[in-house]
Amino acid sequence: MKGTFTGTFLVPNGRMFCFKLETGKSAKTYTGEQFGNFQRWRPLLDLPKGTQVEGLVMRSQTLIDGDSDITIRRNDALQSKLS
């Protein structure tokens, strides 16, 4: 699934990454530096809101799987594949 990065917030034990999905719904994932999947999401900390992300796998209607194999797109050009 595709989504637009809308921001990140500090939460206990890590960060919450928020997205507006292509369906129009909002969703989030939680991770932290102590977790192996944090490296997938870390580049978003340096990118602006509005960055497009592909490969979001949903665990529920509003929760994204933190182990999703995401692809970050900027300016409609593929910039990096994170795995």
N, C-alpha and C positions, 0 to 999 in steps of 0.2 A: 504494500500500500504506500501511497505517496502522502507527504505532509509538508507543511510549512512550519519551520522553527519559530516559536513565539516567545521563547525566553527560558531562563533557568533560574532556579531558586535554591538556596541552601536549605537543607532539611536535616534533621538528626541523622547522623551517620552517612551523609553524602549530599547528593544533588537531585533535584527533580528537573527533568527536561520536558518542556511543554510544546505541543504541536497542534496545529489546526489541520485536520485530515482532509483529503480530497472529497470526502463525503460531507464536509461542513461541520462535522463533530470535532470536539476537542479531546485530546488524549495526552497521556504523560507516561514517562518511565522514570524509575528511580535507580541510581547507581552511585558509587563512590570510589575513591581512589583505592580502597582496600579490596575492591572486586576486580576480577580479571577483565570484565567487559567494559570497564571505564574507558579504556583506550579507544573503543569504538566511538564513544560519545564526546570525549575530550575536545576534539577539534571544534565542536560547536561553541565552546566557551570563547573562542577568538573570532567567531563569525557573527554577522549581524542578524537581527530578527528578520524574517522573511526568506532566509536561506531554505532552499528546497531539499528535502531528504526523501530518498526512495528506499524501499525494502523494509518498511516498518511492518513487523508481524504483531498482530493483536493477540493479547492473552484474554481480554474481555473487551467490552464496548469502549472502555475509556483507558485501558492499561496496555501499553506497548511492551512487548517482550524485550528485556534489556540485552538479550543475546541476539537480537536482530542483526543481520548482516547488512548494514546500511550503506547507502551510497549518497554522498553529499554533492549537490549540484549548486553552482553559483552562476548567475547570468546565463542560464540555459545552456551552459557548457559543462560537461562532466569534468570535475576537478579532482576528485579523489575517491578511491574505493577503499573502504575500511573493513577489515575482517579480523 
